[in-house]
């Protein structure tokens, strides 16, 4: 079998194209091939097929596409059901994306070893595998997610091939190609530097300087920045008439000085790893795979950040910190961390965060610029050639996080946010749901001790349900049991059973369920607060907009208020009802908190605790 996805998706058997009609079946095949034997979850396939609006028959339709593929491929290709999704074993099949990666890797290795003829041949062969825009016959949802990084990979391969050709003295032949490429990609500083090099070596120094001036003008107009250090170095060499202007390594192998600042040792800002991390195994593997794979491929250009979202207390911060510690070997030049939120729902200023980052990166206090724009330029310049992981916890909005995202080829970012819909640009979204019953009991056992939980299985099950299987609430309960060896699980359960006491019991040390809910509640508009209060009197935990209409607001007003609550992760979307309206669910702990806010009897207690307990520790 042959599979071709670097262009329109095709499957061939003995030279004959198999009939795989339709964008959706092409999408499922492409997703399985890109995973290279790993499991692709149903939720991931759903995102590729339908984006944010999957049908209620999602699982049945995915199974239908898998069945069609199995029928076409026969016994030669194995597509196995592996919870929570599917995995494709291609066996000895030829896949153009795999062959591209192999040729690209060998070509770069030859370039590093200065075997320029071999590098040029291998990299040219890799580029010949491309038949246009990759995955061209798949859905827009897959293309928006995957195509940009592959186009950046193509650009990097092209740049490396041009480097090899420059080293072989082929500058005259390259000028026409590079002139066209720079016109198509005016913001690509690497291509511009290579065109300047080719022109200079062809005794066209004036034209090379003109190319630089045009690039500087475009960068200032489009991005508000000046050319980077590597392009400025080529410009200086052209001005000096340097005899050393030849092969330009891009990115540079070792980090160097930027604006007079020397990069220091590896920066480490991560909080301590979460002890007894339990649950969310699949989301953790998705985060690690997404970032580790990109680090190995070393694609050029900005990589999309990974955004972890979920309800207050769902374990977003713990998952991000855990993943960052697992990836420390992949990002050996440092790990930066910043908590961008506050307990009252307000945002932390990126101006101050940039100052912290620059200090850790080795910039002395006197060399830190005053304006945000200057700090951003210095910060990104320092990360250009480094492999750094940036963790931004509790992101509030796009304006806050945009200056902090790395743009280098080898650095990546993990974000946590309760409202990822406010973020700009493309990102890989990881949603956290309540733990399964097994995961909830495993967390209790890991912290409190397996014998105590196993000796009272019924009480442990009930305790997990009272906590909504929330990692934060469960960790609080487990920590209390661990600190009081004489307390039985049933005794703690009895303390949580009275609804009016439950949120008071769910706090321990710096961990506080009510505090996390309060920070989300504080950002809600008045209409959404009123809707949340109305939800607390509904007889069922599942509801639609028709059940929650406010006087004078109408159904559309209710729907809008519910969307705000869902974006704040205070209610869950569980599906679509028979009337085609979205169906939501109100978790029990959110219901108790909302009742407190409406009745006022818990508000004074919450304010008193807020005075004694600052922001909750980000351990979950």
C-alpha positions as CSV (number, residue, x, y, z in Angstrom):
1,X,0.0,0.0,0.0
2,X,1.0,3.6,-0.6
3,X,-0.4,6.6,1.2
4,X,0.0,10.1,0.0
5,X,-1.1,13.0,2.2
6,X,1.4,15.8,1.2
7,X,-1.2,17.1,-1.2
8,X,-4.7,15.6,-2.0
9,X,-5.1,12.5,0.2
10,X,-4.7,9.2,-1.8
11,X,-4.4,5.5,-1.0
12,X,-2.9,3.3,-3.7
13,X,-2.7,-0.5,-4.0
14,X,-0.5,-1.9,-6.7
15,X,-0.5,1.5,-8.4
16,X,-4.3,1.8,-8.4
17,X,-6.0,4.7,-6.5
18,X,-8.5,3.3,-4.1
19,X,-12.0,5.0,-4.1
20,X,-12.1,7.0,-0.8
21,X,-14.7,9.6,-1.6
22,X,-15.4,12.5,0.7
23,X,-13.6,14.9,2.9
24,X,-14.5,13.2,6.2
25,X,-13.2,9.8,5.3
26,X,-10.0,11.5,4.0
27,X,-9.8,13.3,7.3
28,X,-10.1,10.1,9.4
29,X,-7.4,8.4,7.3
30,X,-5.1,11.4,7.6
31,X,-5.5,11.7,11.3
32,X,-4.6,8.0,11.8
33,X,-1.6,8.2,9.4
34,X,-0.2,11.3,11.2
35,X,-0.5,9.6,14.5
36,X,2.0,6.9,13.3
37,X,0.5,4.0,15.2
38,X,-0.6,5.9,18.2
39,X,-4.2,6.0,19.4
40,X,-6.3,8.9,18.0
41,X,-9.1,9.5,20.5
42,X,-12.7,9.8,19.5
43,X,-12.8,13.4,20.7
44,X,-9.7,14.3,18.6
45,X,-11.3,12.7,15.5
46,X,-14.5,14.7,16.3
47,X,-12.6,17.9,16.4
48,X,-11.0,17.2,13.0
49,X,-14.4,16.2,11.5
50,X,-16.9,18.7,13.0
51,X,-14.9,21.3,15.0
52,X,-16.9,22.7,17.9
53,X,-20.3,21.3,16.8
54,X,-20.2,17.5,16.6
55,X,-23.5,15.7,15.9
56,X,-25.2,13.6,18.5
57,X,-24.4,10.6,16.3
58,X,-20.7,11.4,16.4
59,X,-19.5,8.0,17.6
60,X,-21.7,6.1,15.1
61,X,-20.4,8.2,12.2
62,X,-16.8,7.8,13.2
63,X,-17.3,4.0,13.3
64,X,-18.9,4.1,9.8
65,X,-15.8,5.9,8.4
66,X,-13.5,3.4,10.1
67,X,-15.5,0.5,8.6
68,X,-15.2,1.9,5.1
69,X,-11.5,2.2,5.5
70,X,-11.2,-1.4,6.8
71,X,-13.2,-2.6,3.8
72,X,-11.0,-0.8,1.3
73,X,-7.7,-1.8,2.8
74,X,-8.5,-5.4,3.6
75,X,-6.2,-7.5,5.9
76,X,-3.0,-5.6,4.8
77,X,-3.8,-2.6,7.1
78,X,-5.0,-3.0,10.7
79,X,-7.2,-0.3,12.2
80,X,-7.8,-1.4,15.8
81,X,-10.2,-0.1,18.3
82,X,-8.0,1.0,21.3
83,X,-9.9,2.9,24.0
84,X,-10.5,5.8,23.8
85,X,-10.1,5.8,20.0
86,X,-8.5,4.0,17.0
87,X,-5.0,3.2,15.9
88,X,-3.7,2.3,12.4
89,X,-0.9,-0.1,11.9
90,X,0.4,0.6,8.3
91,X,2.8,-2.3,8.4
92,X,5.3,-2.1,5.5
93,X,3.2,0.5,3.6
94,X,5.0,3.5,2.1
95,X,3.8,6.9,3.4
96,X,5.0,10.1,1.8
97,X,5.0,12.1,5.1
98,X,7.2,9.4,6.8
99,X,9.5,9.4,3.8
100,X,9.7,13.2,3.8
101,X,10.7,13.2,7.5
102,X,13.4,10.6,6.8
103,X,14.9,12.5,3.9
104,X,14.6,15.8,5.7
105,X,16.4,14.4,8.8
106,X,19.2,12.8,6.8
107,X,19.6,16.0,4.7
108,X,19.9,18.2,7.9
109,X,22.4,15.8,9.3
110,X,24.5,16.0,6.1
111,X,24.3,19.8,6.3
112,X,25.5,19.9,9.9
113,X,28.4,17.6,8.8
114,X,29.1,20.0,5.9
115,X,28.5,17.3,3.3
116,X,26.8,19.9,1.1
117,X,26.3,17.9,-2.1
118,X,24.6,15.1,-0.2
119,X,22.5,17.5,1.8
120,X,21.3,19.3,-1.3
121,X,20.3,16.0,-3.0
122,X,18.5,14.6,0.1
123,X,16.6,17.8,0.9
124,X,15.6,18.3,-2.8
125,X,14.2,14.8,-2.8
126,X,12.2,15.5,0.3
127,X,10.7,18.6,-1.3
128,X,9.7,16.7,-4.4
129,X,7.3,14.6,-2.3
130,X,5.1,17.6,-1.9
131,X,2.2,17.8,-4.4
132,X,0.7,21.1,-3.2
133,X,-1.0,22.0,0.0
134,X,-0.9,19.0,2.4
135,X,-4.1,17.3,3.4
136,X,-5.9,19.3,0.7
137,X,-9.0,17.0,0.5
138,X,-9.7,17.0,4.3
139,X,-12.0,19.1,6.4
140,X,-11.2,22.7,7.2
141,X,-11.0,21.8,10.9
142,X,-8.1,19.4,10.4
143,X,-6.4,21.8,7.9
144,X,-6.6,24.7,10.4
145,X,-5.0,22.6,13.1
146,X,-2.3,20.7,11.2
147,X,-1.4,22.4,7.9
148,X,0.5,25.4,9.4
149,X,3.1,23.4,11.1
150,X,3.7,21.2,8.0
151,X,4.0,24.3,5.8
152,X,6.6,25.6,8.3
153,X,8.4,22.2,8.0
154,X,8.4,22.6,4.2
155,X,9.8,26.1,4.6
156,X,12.6,24.9,6.9
157,X,13.6,22.1,4.5
158,X,13.7,24.6,1.6
159,X,15.9,26.9,3.6
160,X,18.3,24.1,4.5
161,X,18.5,23.1,0.8
162,X,19.3,26.7,-0.2
163,X,22.0,26.8,2.5
164,X,23.6,23.7,1.0
165,X,23.4,25.2,-2.5
166,X,24.9,28.5,-1.4
167,X,27.8,26.5,0.1
168,X,28.2,24.8,-3.2
169,X,28.7,28.1,-5.0
170,X,25.3,28.1,-6.8
171,X,24.4,31.7,-5.9
172,X,23.8,32.7,-9.5
173,X,21.2,30.0,-10.0
174,X,19.5,30.8,-6.7
175,X,18.9,34.5,-7.2
176,X,15.8,34.1,-9.3
177,X,14.3,31.4,-7.0
178,X,15.0,33.4,-3.9
179,X,13.6,36.6,-5.4
180,X,10.3,34.9,-6.0
181,X,10.3,33.3,-2.6
182,X,11.0,36.6,-0.8
183,X,8.1,38.2,-2.7
184,X,5.8,35.4,-1.6
185,X,7.0,35.4,2.0
186,X,8.1,38.9,2.7
187,X,8.3,38.4,6.5
188,X,10.6,35.4,6.3
189,X,13.9,36.8,7.4
190,X,15.8,33.6,6.6
191,X,15.0,33.7,3.0
192,X,15.7,37.4,2.8
193,X,19.2,36.8,4.4
194,X,19.9,34.1,1.8
195,X,18.9,36.4,-1.1
196,X,21.2,39.1,0.3
197,X,24.0,36.5,0.5
198,X,23.4,35.3,-3.1
199,X,23.3,38.9,-4.4
200,X,26.5,39.9,-2.5
201,X,28.4,36.9,-3.8
202,X,27.2,37.7,-7.3
203,X,28.9,41.2,-6.9
204,X,25.5,42.9,-6.4
205,X,26.2,44.6,-3.1
206,X,23.7,47.5,-3.8
207,X,20.9,45.1,-4.6
208,X,21.6,43.2,-1.4
209,X,21.3,46.4,0.7
210,X,18.1,47.3,-1.1
211,X,16.6,43.9,-0.1
212,X,17.5,44.6,3.5
213,X,15.9,48.0,3.4
214,X,12.7,46.6,1.9
215,X,12.6,43.9,4.6
216,X,13.1,46.4,7.4
217,X,10.3,48.5,6.1
218,X,7.9,45.5,5.8
219,X,8.7,44.3,9.3
220,X,8.1,47.7,10.8
221,X,4.9,48.2,9.0
222,X,3.4,44.8,9.5
223,X,4.7,43.8,12.9
224,X,6.2,46.9,14.4
225,X,9.6,45.3,14.9
226,X,13.1,45.6,13.5
227,X,15.0,42.8,11.7
228,X,16.3,40.1,14.0
229,X,20.0,39.6,15.0
230,X,20.8,37.1,12.2
231,X,19.5,39.3,9.4
232,X,21.2,42.3,10.9
233,X,24.5,40.4,11.0
234,X,24.2,39.6,7.2
235,X,23.5,43.3,6.6
236,X,26.6,44.3,8.6
237,X,28.8,41.9,6.6
238,X,27.5,43.3,3.3
239,X,28.2,46.8,4.5
240,X,31.7,45.8,5.6
241,X,32.4,43.9,2.4
242,X,33.2,40.8,4.5
243,X,34.9,37.9,2.8
244,X,33.3,35.6,5.3
245,X,29.8,36.0,4.1
246,X,29.0,32.5,2.9
247,X,26.9,29.8,4.4
248,X,24.5,31.3,6.9
249,X,23.4,28.9,9.6
250,X,19.8,29.5,10.5
251,X,18.9,29.1,13.3
252,X,22.4,29.4,14.9
253,X,23.6,26.3,16.6
254,X,24.5,28.1,19.8
255,X,22.7,31.1,21.4
256,X,24.6,34.3,21.3
257,X,24.4,37.9,22.4
258,X,21.3,39.9,21.6
259,X,21.3,43.7,21.9
260,X,24.4,43.5,24.1
261,X,22.8,40.9,26.5
262,X,24.5,37.5,26.9
263,X,22.2,34.5,27.4
264,X,22.9,32.8,30.7
265,X,22.5,29.3,31.9
266,X,19.3,27.3,31.6
267,X,16.3,29.1,33.2
268,X,14.1,27.1,35.6
269,X,11.0,28.7,37.1
270,X,8.6,25.7,37.4
271,X,6.7,25.1,40.6
272,X,7.5,21.8,42.3
273,X,6.1,18.7,40.6
274,X,2.7,17.7,41.9
275,X,3.0,14.8,44.4
276,X,0.8,11.8,43.8
277,X,-0.4,13.0,40.4
278,X,-3.3,10.7,39.5
279,X,-5.9,10.8,36.8
280,X,-6.2,12.7,33.5
281,X,-3.8,10.1,31.9
282,X,-5.0,10.6,28.4
283,X,-4.9,14.5,28.4
284,X,-1.4,14.3,30.0
285,X,-0.2,12.0,27.2
286,X,-1.8,14.3,24.6
287,X,0.0,17.3,26.0
288,X,3.4,15.5,26.2
289,X,3.1,14.0,22.8
290,X,2.1,17.3,21.2
291,X,5.1,19.1,22.7
292,X,7.7,16.3,22.5
293,X,6.9,15.5,18.9
294,X,7.3,19.2,17.9
295,X,10.6,19.4,19.8
296,X,12.0,16.4,17.9
297,X,10.9,17.7,14.5
298,X,12.3,21.1,15.2
299,X,10.0,22.8,12.7
300,X,10.8,26.4,11.9
301,X,8.4,29.2,12.7
302,X,6.0,29.7,15.6
303,X,4.4,26.6,17.0
304,X,0.8,26.7,18.2
305,X,0.5,26.7,22.0
306,X,-1.2,23.9,23.9
307,X,-4.2,25.2,25.9
308,X,-5.6,23.2,28.8
309,X,-9.1,24.2,29.9
310,X,-11.7,22.9,32.4
311,X,-13.9,23.8,35.3
312,X,-12.4,25.4,38.5
313,X,-10.6,22.6,40.4
314,X,-10.4,20.3,37.4
315,X,-6.6,20.0,37.6
316,X,-5.5,22.3,34.8
317,X,-2.5,23.8,36.7
318,X,-1.4,20.4,38.0
319,X,-1.5,18.9,34.6
320,X,0.4,21.7,33.0
321,X,3.1,21.6,35.7
322,X,3.3,17.8,35.5
323,X,3.7,17.9,31.7
324,X,6.4,20.6,32.0
325,X,8.4,18.5,34.4
326,X,8.1,15.4,32.1
327,X,9.4,17.6,29.2
328,X,12.4,19.2,30.9
329,X,14.8,17.0,28.9
330,X,13.2,18.1,25.7
331,X,13.5,21.8,26.6
332,X,16.9,21.8,28.0
333,X,17.5,25.6,27.7
334,X,14.9,26.4,30.4
335,X,11.3,26.3,31.6
336,X,9.6,29.7,32.3
337,X,6.5,29.9,34.4
338,X,4.0,32.6,35.3
339,X,0.7,32.6,37.1
340,X,-1.4,35.2,35.2
341,X,-4.6,35.2,37.2
342,X,-5.6,36.5,40.6
343,X,-8.3,35.3,43.1
344,X,-10.6,38.1,42.2
345,X,-10.6,37.2,38.5
346,X,-8.4,40.1,37.4
347,X,-5.4,39.8,35.2
348,X,-1.7,40.2,35.9
349,X,0.1,42.7,33.7
350,X,2.5,41.2,31.1
351,X,4.8,44.1,31.6
352,X,5.8,42.7,35.0
353,X,5.9,39.1,33.8
354,X,8.3,40.0,31.0
355,X,10.6,41.6,33.6
356,X,10.7,38.4,35.6
357,X,11.3,36.3,32.5
358,X,14.2,38.6,31.3
359,X,15.8,38.5,34.7
360,X,15.7,34.7,34.7
361,X,17.1,34.6,31.2
362,X,20.2,36.5,32.4
363,X,19.3,40.1,31.6
364,X,20.6,42.4,34.4
365,X,18.1,44.9,35.8
366,X,19.7,47.9,34.2
367,X,19.4,46.3,30.7
368,X,15.7,45.6,30.9
369,X,13.8,48.0,28.6
370,X,11.0,50.2,29.8
371,X,8.3,49.6,27.3
372,X,6.4,46.4,26.7
373,X,7.2,46.4,23.0
374,X,11.0,46.6,23.7
375,X,10.8,43.9,26.3
376,X,8.9,41.6,23.9
377,X,11.5,42.2,21.2
378,X,14.4,41.4,23.6
379,X,12.6,38.4,25.1
380,X,11.8,36.8,21.7
381,X,15.3,37.5,20.5
382,X,16.7,35.7,23.5
383,X,14.5,32.7,22.7
384,X,15.2,32.6,19.0
385,X,17.7,29.8,19.0
386,X,16.8,28.2,22.4
387,X,14.7,25.3,23.3
388,X,12.5,26.7,26.1
389,X,9.1,25.7,27.4
390,X,6.9,28.6,28.6
391,X,4.1,27.7,31.0
392,X,1.4,30.4,31.4
393,X,-1.1,29.5,34.1
394,X,-4.7,30.9,34.5
395,X,-4.7,33.0,31.3
396,X,-7.4,35.6,31.4
397,X,-7.4,37.1,27.9
398,X,-5.5,37.3,24.6
399,X,-4.0,40.7,25.2
400,X,-2.4,39.4,28.4
401,X,-0.8,36.4,26.9
402,X,0.2,37.5,23.4
403,X,3.5,39.3,24.4
404,X,4.6,36.2,26.4
405,X,4.3,33.6,23.7
406,X,7.6,32.5,22.2
407,X,8.1,32.7,18.4
408,X,11.3,30.8,18.0
409,X,11.4,27.5,16.1
410,X,12.3,25.4,19.1
411,X,10.3,26.9,22.0
412,X,6.8,26.0,22.9
413,X,4.1,27.1,25.3
414,X,1.5,25.5,27.6
415,X,-1.4,27.7,28.7
416,X,-4.2,27.0,31.2
417,X,-7.4,29.0,30.9
418,X,-11.0,28.7,32.0
419,X,-12.1,30.7,28.9
420,X,-10.0,29.7,25.9
421,X,-12.5,31.2,23.5
422,X,-11.0,34.7,24.3
423,X,-7.6,33.7,22.9
424,X,-6.5,34.8,19.5
425,X,-5.0,32.6,16.8
426,X,-4.7,28.8,16.5
427,X,-4.0,26.6,19.5
428,X,-4.2,22.9,20.4
429,X,-7.1,22.6,22.9
430,X,-7.1,20.0,25.7
431,X,-10.4,19.8,27.6
432,X,-10.4,18.3,31.1
433,X,-13.6,16.6,32.3
434,X,-14.4,15.2,35.8
435,X,-12.3,12.2,36.8
436,X,-13.8,8.7,36.2
437,X,-14.8,6.9,39.4
438,X,-11.7,4.7,39.2
439,X,-9.4,7.8,38.8
440,X,-11.1,9.5,41.7
441,X,-10.6,6.5,44.0
442,X,-7.0,6.2,42.8
443,X,-6.3,9.8,43.8
444,X,-7.8,9.2,47.2
445,X,-5.7,6.1,47.6
446,X,-2.5,7.7,46.4
447,X,-2.7,10.4,49.1
448,X,-4.7,8.9,52.0
449,X,-3.4,5.3,51.6
450,X,-4.9,2.4,49.6
451,X,-5.8,0.4,52.7
452,X,-8.1,3.1,54.1
453,X,-9.9,3.5,50.9
454,X,-10.2,-0.2,50.2
455,X,-11.6,-0.9,53.6
456,X,-14.6,1.5,53.1
457,X,-15.4,1.2,49.4
458,X,-19.0,2.4,49.6
459,X,-18.0,5.5,51.6
460,X,-15.2,6.3,49.2
461,X,-17.5,6.0,46.2
462,X,-20.0,8.4,47.9
463,X,-17.2,10.8,48.9
464,X,-16.0,11.0,45.2
465,X,-19.5,11.7,44.0
466,X,-20.1,14.5,46.6
467,X,-16.8,16.0,45.3
468,X,-18.1,15.9,41.7
469,X,-15.0,13.8,41.1
470,X,-13.1,17.1,41.0
471,X,-9.3,16.7,41.5
472,X,-9.1,19.7,43.8
473,X,-12.0,18.6,46.1
474,X,-10.7,15.0,46.1
475,X,-7.1,16.1,47.0
476,X,-8.5,18.2,49.8
477,X,-10.3,15.3,51.2
478,X,-7.4,12.9,50.7
479,X,-5.0,15.4,52.4
480,X,-7.3,15.7,55.4
481,X,-7.4,11.9,55.7
482,X,-3.7,11.7,55.4
483,X,-3.1,14.2,58.2
484,X,-5.7,12.5,60.5
485,X,-4.8,8.8,60.5
486,X,-7.6,8.1,63.0
487,X,-10.4,9.6,60.8
488,X,-12.4,7.1,58.8
489,X,-13.6,7.8,55.3
490,X,-17.2,7.5,56.5
491,X,-16.6,10.2,59.2
492,X,-15.3,12.6,56.6
493,X,-18.3,11.7,54.4
494,X,-20.7,12.6,57.2
495,X,-19.1,16.0,57.5
496,X,-19.6,16.7,53.8
497,X,-23.2,15.5,53.6
498,X,-24.9,18.7,55.0
499,X,-25.1,20.9,51.9
500,X,-24.6,24.1,53.9
501,X,-21.3,22.8,55.3
502,X,-19.8,21.2,52.3
503,X,-17.8,24.0,50.8
504,X,-16.6,24.9,54.3
505,X,-15.2,21.4,54.6
506,X,-13.6,21.5,51.2
507,X,-10.7,23.6,52.1
508,X,-7.3,22.6,53.5
509,X,-4.2,24.7,53.8
510,X,-3.9,26.8,50.7
511,X,-6.5,24.7,48.8
512,X,-10.1,26.0,48.7
513,X,-12.8,24.9,46.3
514,X,-14.9,28.0,47.1
515,X,-12.0,30.3,46.2
516,X,-11.6,28.8,42.8
517,X,-15.4,29.1,42.1
518,X,-15.4,32.7,43.4
519,X,-12.7,33.8,40.9
520,X,-14.8,32.5,38.0
521,X,-18.0,34.0,39.4
522,X,-16.4,37.4,39.8
523,X,-15.9,37.8,36.0
524,X,-19.6,37.0,35.2
525,X,-21.9,39.7,33.9
526,X,-25.1,40.4,35.8
527,X,-27.4,38.4,33.5
528,X,-25.2,35.3,33.7
529,X,-25.1,35.6,37.5
530,X,-28.9,35.8,37.5
531,X,-29.1,32.8,35.2
532,X,-26.8,30.8,37.4
533,X,-28.9,31.6,40.5
534,X,-32.0,30.5,38.5
535,X,-30.4,27.1,37.7
536,X,-30.1,26.3,41.4
537,X,-33.9,25.9,41.7
538,X,-34.3,23.6,38.7
539,X,-35.5,20.1,39.6
540,X,-32.9,18.5,37.3
541,X,-29.2,18.9,36.9
542,X,-29.6,18.7,33.1
543,X,-31.4,21.6,31.3
544,X,-31.6,23.8,28.2
545,X,-32.1,27.5,27.5
546,X,-35.9,26.9,27.5
547,X,-35.8,26.0,31.2
548,X,-33.9,29.1,32.2
549,X,-35.5,32.1,30.6
550,X,-35.3,35.2,32.7
551,X,-38.2,37.7,32.8
552,X,-37.8,40.0,29.8
553,X,-34.7,38.2,28.5
554,X,-36.4,35.6,26.2
555,X,-34.9,32.4,25.1
556,X,-32.0,34.0,23.1
557,X,-31.0,36.0,26.2
558,X,-31.0,32.8,28.2
559,X,-28.9,31.0,25.6
560,X,-26.4,33.8,25.6
561,X,-26.2,33.8,29.4
562,X,-25.7,30.0,29.4
563,X,-22.9,30.3,26.8
564,X,-21.1,32.8,29.2
565,X,-21.5,30.3,32.0
566,X,-20.1,27.5,29.8
567,X,-17.2,29.6,28.7
568,X,-16.4,30.3,32.4
569,X,-16.5,26.5,32.9
570,X,-19.2,26.8,35.6
571,X,-21.6,24.5,33.6
572,X,-20.9,21.7,31.2
573,X,-22.3,21.1,27.7
574,X,-23.5,17.5,27.7
575,X,-25.1,17.2,24.2
576,X,-28.0,18.2,22.1
577,X,-31.6,17.5,23.0
578,X,-34.5,16.3,20.8
579,X,-35.5,19.9,20.3
580,X,-32.0,20.6,18.9
581,X,-31.1,22.9,21.8
582,X,-27.9,22.4,23.7
583,X,-28.2,20.5,26.9
584,X,-26.2,21.7,29.9
585,X,-25.3,20.2,33.4
586,X,-24.8,22.1,36.6
587,X,-22.2,20.4,38.9
588,X,-23.4,20.0,42.5
589,X,-20.5,22.1,44.0
590,X,-21.3,25.0,41.6
591,X,-24.9,24.7,42.6
592,X,-24.0,25.1,46.3
593,X,-21.7,28.0,45.6
594,X,-24.4,29.8,43.6
595,X,-27.0,29.2,46.3
596,X,-24.6,30.9,48.8
597,X,-24.1,33.9,46.5
598,X,-27.9,34.3,46.1
599,X,-28.9,33.8,49.7
600,X,-25.9,35.7,51.1
601,X,-25.4,33.4,54.1
602,X,-22.0,32.2,52.8
603,X,-20.7,35.4,51.5
604,X,-19.5,36.9,54.7
605,X,-17.7,33.6,55.5
606,X,-16.1,33.6,52.1
607,X,-14.9,37.2,52.5
608,X,-13.5,36.4,56.0
609,X,-11.6,33.5,54.6
610,X,-10.4,35.6,51.7
611,X,-8.8,38.0,54.2
612,X,-7.0,35.1,55.9
613,X,-6.2,33.0,52.9
614,X,-4.6,34.5,49.9
615,X,-4.8,32.9,46.4
616,X,-5.1,29.1,46.6
617,X,-2.0,27.1,46.0
618,X,-1.8,26.0,42.4
619,X,-1.2,22.3,43.1
620,X,-4.3,21.0,41.3
